[in-house]
Amino acid sequence: AVVSTQSTGKIMEHFPNLYIGITGLVTYSSNQQLKSVVEDAPFDRLLIETDAPYMRPRSKTFIDRDTPRSSTPGMGLVIAQRIADLKKLTLDDVLIQIRENVSNMYGI
């Protein structure tokens, strides 16, 4: 469920080990609320979720007619690119941070 940026901040303060999974919904132009959450959320608390095989992200750059109609784990790059755009970072910066976040969350 998508929540407001104000409630996201309160929830994250109350639950210091909480991470937010960002799905392909962030790639849809109609979802301004999730985009605001991504912009405002602490970068070290974000994760990427593809919701494969159901939630196919939207992208003209990475997805073409030959791409399967359903989502795949590899489409996490589309979500990572959108996070990079919203946070004004490079794709590499996002992938490095997400990898660190996953390691921290799982303790690996």
VEXNUMAR-209770 format. One record per residue (C-alpha): residue number from 1; x, y, z; residue in one letter; chain. Coordinates in Angstrom, 3 decimals. Layout:
% VEXNUMAR-209770
<num: NUM&u: X&v: Y&w: Z&residuo: A&cadena: A>
...
END
This chain:
% VEXNUMAR-209770
<num: 1&u: 0.000&v: 0.000&w: 0.000&residuo: A&cadena: A>
<num: 2&u: 1.175&v: 3.489&w: -0.765&residuo: V&cadena: A>
<num: 3&u: 1.161&v: 5.991&w: 2.070&residuo: V&cadena: A>
<num: 4&u: 1.882&v: 9.696&w: 2.251&residuo: S&cadena: A>
<num: 5&u: 5.380&v: 11.039&w: 2.760&residuo: T&cadena: A>
<num: 6&u: 4.346&v: 12.375&w: 6.169&residuo: Q&cadena: A>
<num: 7&u: 3.095&v: 9.010&w: 7.405&residuo: S&cadena: A>
<num: 8&u: 6.109&v: 7.250&w: 5.848&residuo: T&cadena: A>
<num: 9&u: 8.447&v: 9.396&w: 7.942&residuo: G&cadena: A>
<num: 10&u: 6.499&v: 8.681&w: 11.121&residuo: K&cadena: A>
<num: 11&u: 6.399&v: 4.947&w: 10.440&residuo: I&cadena: A>
<num: 12&u: 10.128&v: 4.834&w: 9.690&residuo: M&cadena: A>
<num: 13&u: 10.921&v: 6.694&w: 12.923&residuo: E&cadena: A>
<num: 14&u: 8.799&v: 4.268&w: 14.906&residuo: H&cadena: A>
<num: 15&u: 10.272&v: 1.184&w: 13.188&residuo: F&cadena: A>
<num: 16&u: 14.020&v: 1.827&w: 12.750&residuo: P&cadena: A>
<num: 17&u: 14.587&v: -1.519&w: 10.995&residuo: N&cadena: A>
<num: 18&u: 11.861&v: -0.938&w: 8.389&residuo: L&cadena: A>
<num: 19&u: 12.732&v: -0.912&w: 4.698&residuo: Y&cadena: A>
<num: 20&u: 10.426&v: 0.253&w: 1.916&residuo: I&cadena: A>
<num: 21&u: 10.104&v: -1.967&w: -1.148&residuo: G&cadena: A>
<num: 22&u: 9.626&v: 0.065&w: -4.321&residuo: I&cadena: A>
<num: 23&u: 7.734&v: -1.738&w: -7.084&residuo: T&cadena: A>
<num: 24&u: 7.116&v: -1.074&w: -10.762&residuo: G&cadena: A>
<num: 25&u: 4.272&v: 1.248&w: -9.753&residuo: L&cadena: A>
<num: 26&u: 6.885&v: 3.983&w: -9.427&residuo: V&cadena: A>
<num: 27&u: 7.334&v: 3.882&w: -13.231&residuo: T&cadena: A>
<num: 28&u: 3.705&v: 4.811&w: -13.911&residuo: Y&cadena: A>
<num: 29&u: 3.130&v: 8.522&w: -14.498&residuo: S&cadena: A>
<num: 30&u: -0.184&v: 8.418&w: -12.628&residuo: S&cadena: A>
<num: 31&u: 1.429&v: 7.421&w: -9.320&residuo: N&cadena: A>
<num: 32&u: 2.646&v: 10.741&w: -7.942&residuo: Q&cadena: A>
<num: 33&u: 2.179&v: 9.656&w: -4.332&residuo: Q&cadena: A>
<num: 34&u: 4.736&v: 6.830&w: -4.582&residuo: L&cadena: A>
<num: 35&u: 7.154&v: 9.112&w: -6.423&residuo: K&cadena: A>
<num: 36&u: 6.960&v: 11.573&w: -3.522&residuo: S&cadena: A>
<num: 37&u: 7.637&v: 8.774&w: -1.043&residuo: V&cadena: A>
<num: 38&u: 10.741&v: 7.726&w: -3.025&residuo: V&cadena: A>
<num: 39&u: 12.002&v: 11.304&w: -3.205&residuo: E&cadena: A>
<num: 40&u: 11.575&v: 11.846&w: 0.537&residuo: D&cadena: A>
<num: 41&u: 12.446&v: 8.418&w: 1.977&residuo: A&cadena: A>
<num: 42&u: 15.947&v: 7.814&w: 3.331&residuo: P&cadena: A>
<num: 43&u: 18.018&v: 6.237&w: 0.566&residuo: F&cadena: A>
<num: 44&u: 19.476&v: 3.686&w: 2.972&residuo: D&cadena: A>
<num: 45&u: 15.989&v: 2.288&w: 3.663&residuo: R&cadena: A>
<num: 46&u: 14.853&v: 1.547&w: 0.082&residuo: L&cadena: A>
<num: 47&u: 14.629&v: -1.834&w: -1.621&residuo: L&cadena: A>
<num: 48&u: 13.501&v: -2.837&w: -5.112&residuo: I&cadena: A>
<num: 49&u: 10.680&v: -5.298&w: -5.783&residuo: E&cadena: A>
<num: 50&u: 9.625&v: -6.467&w: -9.227&residuo: T&cadena: A>
<num: 51&u: 6.403&v: -8.229&w: -8.160&residuo: D&cadena: A>
<num: 52&u: 7.253&v: -10.716&w: -10.923&residuo: A&cadena: A>
<num: 53&u: 5.484&v: -12.042&w: -12.819&residuo: P&cadena: A>
<num: 54&u: 2.614&v: -9.571&w: -12.365&residuo: Y&cadena: A>
<num: 55&u: 3.611&v: -5.891&w: -12.149&residuo: M&cadena: A>
<num: 56&u: 5.458&v: -5.059&w: -15.365&residuo: R&cadena: A>
<num: 57&u: 7.137&v: -1.647&w: -15.030&residuo: P&cadena: A>
<num: 58&u: 6.721&v: 0.959&w: -17.753&residuo: R&cadena: A>
<num: 59&u: 9.779&v: 2.012&w: -19.695&residuo: S&cadena: A>
<num: 60&u: 10.462&v: 3.079&w: -23.262&residuo: K&cadena: A>
<num: 61&u: 14.209&v: 2.729&w: -22.761&residuo: T&cadena: A>
<num: 62&u: 14.532&v: -0.787&w: -21.360&residuo: F&cadena: A>
<num: 63&u: 11.368&v: -2.543&w: -22.528&residuo: I&cadena: A>
<num: 64&u: 10.402&v: -3.085&w: -26.155&residuo: D&cadena: A>
<num: 65&u: 8.021&v: -5.319&w: -28.135&residuo: R&cadena: A>
<num: 66&u: 10.268&v: -8.346&w: -27.696&residuo: D&cadena: A>
<num: 67&u: 10.200&v: -8.076&w: -23.901&residuo: T&cadena: A>
<num: 68&u: 7.839&v: -10.534&w: -22.196&residuo: P&cadena: A>
<num: 69&u: 4.427&v: -9.127&w: -21.275&residuo: R&cadena: A>
<num: 70&u: 4.939&v: -10.194&w: -17.669&residuo: S&cadena: A>
<num: 71&u: 7.532&v: -8.891&w: -15.255&residuo: S&cadena: A>
<num: 72&u: 10.854&v: -10.626&w: -14.628&residuo: T&cadena: A>
<num: 73&u: 13.466&v: -10.108&w: -11.890&residuo: P&cadena: A>
<num: 74&u: 15.708&v: -8.375&w: -14.462&residuo: G&cadena: A>
<num: 75&u: 13.174&v: -5.572&w: -14.730&residuo: M&cadena: A>
<num: 76&u: 14.360&v: -4.367&w: -11.343&residuo: G&cadena: A>
<num: 77&u: 16.776&v: -2.240&w: -13.372&residuo: L&cadena: A>
<num: 78&u: 13.835&v: -0.233&w: -14.700&residuo: V&cadena: A>
<num: 79&u: 12.712&v: 0.457&w: -11.129&residuo: I&cadena: A>
<num: 80&u: 16.277&v: 1.304&w: -10.075&residuo: A&cadena: A>
<num: 81&u: 16.573&v: 3.765&w: -12.969&residuo: Q&cadena: A>
<num: 82&u: 13.346&v: 5.469&w: -11.918&residuo: R&cadena: A>
<num: 83&u: 14.621&v: 5.759&w: -8.341&residuo: I&cadena: A>
<num: 84&u: 17.856&v: 7.247&w: -9.732&residuo: A&cadena: A>
<num: 85&u: 15.856&v: 9.797&w: -11.741&residuo: D&cadena: A>
<num: 86&u: 13.696&v: 10.776&w: -8.771&residuo: L&cadena: A>
<num: 87&u: 16.645&v: 11.073&w: -6.368&residuo: K&cadena: A>
<num: 88&u: 18.852&v: 12.723&w: -9.025&residuo: K&cadena: A>
<num: 89&u: 21.509&v: 9.992&w: -8.805&residuo: L&cadena: A>
<num: 90&u: 23.197&v: 7.647&w: -11.231&residuo: T&cadena: A>
<num: 91&u: 21.914&v: 4.128&w: -11.794&residuo: L&cadena: A>
<num: 92&u: 25.202&v: 2.801&w: -10.396&residuo: D&cadena: A>
<num: 93&u: 24.718&v: 4.809&w: -7.185&residuo: D&cadena: A>
<num: 94&u: 21.254&v: 3.324&w: -6.736&residuo: V&cadena: A>
<num: 95&u: 22.361&v: -0.254&w: -7.431&residuo: L&cadena: A>
<num: 96&u: 25.278&v: 0.028&w: -4.998&residuo: I&cadena: A>
<num: 97&u: 23.041&v: 1.447&w: -2.251&residuo: Q&cadena: A>
<num: 98&u: 20.270&v: -1.111&w: -2.833&residuo: I&cadena: A>
<num: 99&u: 22.836&v: -3.918&w: -2.599&residuo: R&cadena: A>
<num: 100&u: 24.068&v: -2.481&w: 0.694&residuo: E&cadena: A>
<num: 101&u: 20.481&v: -2.124&w: 1.946&residuo: N&cadena: A>
<num: 102&u: 19.738&v: -5.778&w: 1.150&residuo: V&cadena: A>
<num: 103&u: 22.933&v: -6.843&w: 2.932&residuo: S&cadena: A>
<num: 104&u: 22.014&v: -4.771&w: 5.978&residuo: N&cadena: A>
<num: 105&u: 18.446&v: -6.014&w: 6.066&residuo: M&cadena: A>
<num: 106&u: 19.441&v: -9.681&w: 5.886&residuo: Y&cadena: A>
<num: 107&u: 22.604&v: -9.284&w: 7.936&residuo: G&cadena: A>
<num: 108&u: 24.825&v: -10.718&w: 5.208&residuo: I&cadena: A>
END
